[in-house]
Amino acid sequence: MAELVGNVLVGQSGGPTSVINASVAGIIAEALNHECIEEIYGTLNGVLGLLQEELIDLAAESQQQIRALKHTPGAALGTCRFKLKKQADFDRVLEVFKAHNIRYFFYIGGNDSQDTADKISKLAQAQGYELRVIGVPKTIDNDLPGTDHCPGYASAIKYIATSVRELAADNEAMGQGDLVSIVEVMGRSAGWIAAGSALAKRKDHPHDPPHLIYLPEIPFDQAKCIEDVKRVLKREKFCQIVVAEGLVDADGNYFAADAATDSFGHAQLGGAGDALAEIIGAHVPGVKVRVAKPGLLQRCAAHAASKTDAEEAFLAGEAAVEAAINGETDKMVTLLRGDKDIYSCETGLAPLSDVANSIKKLPREWINEDGTSMNFQFLRYAQPLIQGEITLPHDGGVPVFARLEKVRVDKVLPAYEV
C-alpha cells in the first residue's frame, strides 16, 4: 500500500462519555509518530463544524493538555446530534476535506456516527478522492455490534453500581419494610447499563440491591412487577429497583416516551422511573416510593471512571491511526477480549457498513429466568471492565480537566448555510 501523505481530521459525535477524550489523545499520540501525517486537525461539534469549516489545530495544543484529555469527561472538541441528510451536505464535507488536504478522517461515536462515517467514505470513493476513514467506538449504551464492548460503557456502569451501593446504605437506614427506591438509567434499546447495576451486589449475597432490574429485552409485566415488589418488601427493609429508560411493554411500545424525536428520529425517552413509581404507589398499600435519576451524571462521572476503560479508549484511538496508515478504510476499531482466564484486550476492525444503525442486545441467556436479575455470565463479562481507578489532579479540592486552546485553522471556502 502506497504511503498517503496529508492531514488528519478528528471529530466527536453523539452523547459524550467520561473517556471519549482519551480516544482523541490516542489518535494524536499515534499520529505524531508518522511523517506522512503533516497536520492534525479537529472539527468542532462533529460534522456540524465540518460543514461550517470550523477546524482547530490539535498539534498546537500543549502536551500537558493532551495528556489531561485522558481523564477529562465530555467531548473536548464539542459534539453534535446532526445528521447529514441532503447531497449538498455530503458534497460540502468533501469540499472541506479537499481544501485542507484531509486524507485521514477519524470519527468517534456510536451507531449513527458510524453510519455518517461510512457514507462520507463511500462518497469520497465515488468521486475518486483518496481518503481513509476509520470509526472509533464510543457509547455508554454498549450496543455497537462487532466489538466485545464499547469505550465509555465500563465507566458508566462503575458509576451506576457505585451509586446503587451508596443509595442502598441510605435506604437501609430509612426503610422499615415500606420503602421502594427506583433508579432510572440510560439505555434506549438495550439493557447493558441497567444490567451493570448488578455489579453492586456482593459475591454470595444474592439478596443485595438492586433487588429488581427492568430491562428493554424483557417486556414489562405490571402484575408480575407488583408481586415482585411485595415479595421483596416482605423480606427486606426496602426494595431497590433499577429500570432502563427504554423499557417496553408486551407490544414493544416504550413504557415512557415523549412524542418528540431527536434529529435522528429517535424517541425522546425519560420518565420510566416515574411511571413505575406511579404503578407501585397505586398497587402496593402503604409504600413510600422514591425515584433517583442520575441522568447525564452516568456518562460524565470522571471521578468514578474505570482505569481499564480509559486505557482501552486511548488504545482504540491509537489503533485507528495504525489501521489507516496501513491502508485500511471503511472500518471501525473493535475491542477483542482475550480467551484466557486473566482478562486482556486487543483491537480489531469491523466494516462500518456492518456497524452502522445496528443494535447489539443484551444476550437473553445472561438474564436469569426471573427476568429481573443477571446471572454469572454477565458478571463474568462486566466485572473485568470496571477494574482500576483514575487518579485525578485536583485544585482547591475539585478535579482539574483539560482546556484546549482551540487555535482555529483559517477558513478558505465560502460560508455554508446549515
NORQUI-V953783 format. One record per backbone hydrogen bond with DSSP energy under -1.0 kcal/mol. NH is the residue of the N-H (numbers start at 1). CO is the residue of the C=O. Records with the same first field share a line. If there is no record, write none. Layout:
BEGIN
NH: CO ; CO
END
This chain:
BEGIN
6: 36
7: 101
8: 39
9: 104
10: 41
11: 106
13: 108
14: 80
22: 19
25: 21
26: 22
27: 23
28: 24
29: 25
30: 26
31: 27
32: 28
33: 30
34: 31
37: 34
38: 6
41: 8
42: 56
43: 10
44: 54
45: 77
48: 45
50: 46
51: 47
52: 48
53: 50
54: 49
55: 53
56: 42
57: 407
58: 40
59: 40
61: 58
66: 62
67: 63
68: 64
69: 65
70: 67
71: 68
72: 69
78: 75
89: 86
90: 86
91: 87
92: 88
93: 89
94: 90
95: 91
96: 92
97: 93
98: 94
99: 95
100: 96
101: 98
102: 97
103: 7
104: 7
105: 132
106: 9
107: 134
108: 11
109: 136
114: 110
115: 111
116: 112
117: 113
118: 114
119: 115
120: 116
121: 117
122: 118
123: 119
124: 120
125: 121
126: 122
127: 123
128: 125
129: 124
132: 103
134: 105
135: 331
136: 107
138: 109
139: 151
148: 335
153: 150
156: 152
157: 153
158: 154
159: 155
160: 156
161: 157
162: 158
163: 159
164: 160
165: 161
166: 162
167: 163
168: 164
169: 165
170: 166
171: 167
172: 168
173: 169
174: 170
175: 171
177: 237
180: 288
181: 239
182: 290
183: 241
184: 292
185: 243
195: 191
196: 192
197: 194
198: 195
199: 196
200: 197
201: 198
205: 202
208: 205
211: 240
212: 240
213: 372
214: 242
218: 215
220: 248
225: 221
226: 222
227: 223
228: 224
229: 225
230: 226
231: 227
232: 228
233: 229
234: 230
236: 232
239: 179
241: 181
242: 212
243: 183
244: 214
245: 185
246: 187
247: 244
249: 253
252: 249
255: 247
258: 268
262: 266
265: 262
268: 260
275: 271
276: 272
277: 273
278: 274
279: 275
280: 276
281: 277
282: 278
283: 279
284: 280
287: 284
288: 178
290: 180
292: 182
297: 294
298: 295
299: 296
302: 300
304: 301
305: 302
307: 388
308: 387
310: 306
311: 307
312: 308
313: 309
314: 310
315: 311
316: 312
317: 313
318: 314
319: 315
320: 316
321: 317
322: 318
323: 319
324: 320
325: 321
326: 322
327: 324
328: 323
330: 133
331: 133
332: 350
333: 135
334: 348
336: 346
338: 344
346: 336
348: 334
350: 332
352: 330
354: 351
356: 352
358: 355
360: 143
366: 363
367: 364
368: 373
371: 368
375: 366
379: 375
380: 376
381: 377
382: 378
383: 379
385: 382
387: 384
395: 398
398: 395
400: 393
409: 55
END
